[in-house]
Amino acid sequence: MSASGEGQPNRLLEAVAAERGEIEEVLDRLESESEEIDVAERRRLVDQLLDRVAAHAAARREVLYPRVSRDLPDGDSVVDLAIIGLDQIGRTRKELAGLSGTEPTFTPLVAKLSNEVWEHLEEEQSDLLPPLMDAIGTEEANELGDRLARARAGAATA
């Protein structure tokens, strides 16, 4: 068994899964109902997605990424790649900022945003969390999960 305690629940994975579930819920609604919802609802869903991703990014930068940089041999590179993904999402956010939802560019930008967010979540799940869990073990992951959940809750209410 690895240091990550495979098969044993831990609060880091639980916090990440809960947050990911919230983001995926909005993504799924945007993707499955994009033709069936009105412009105002689509715009509201995009804003909701962007708010959740902003809270996600703030918690990552405050809590998770410093730990990845410190505890993984190639941690700085892993963090750099994650930040590149978050920065791209931020650029797309700026492109969407002034749009009402009726513009011809709105729907393609929403699709672009959706792809960027899915890609970021997948990379975190496959490239960042497994080596971090192996490096720090379950006890420290539990503490990190608690800190990540608090940071995200604080960012979501800010």
Secondary structure, DSSP 8 states (H G I E B T S, - for coil): --TT-TTS--HHHHHHHHHHHHHHHHHHHHHHSTTTS-HHHHHHHHHHHHHHHHHHHHHIIIIIHHHHHHHSTTHHHHHHHHHHHHHHHHHHHHHHHT--S-STTHHHHHHHHHHHHHHHHHHIIIIIHHHHHHHHHHHHHHHHHHHHHHHHHHHHH-
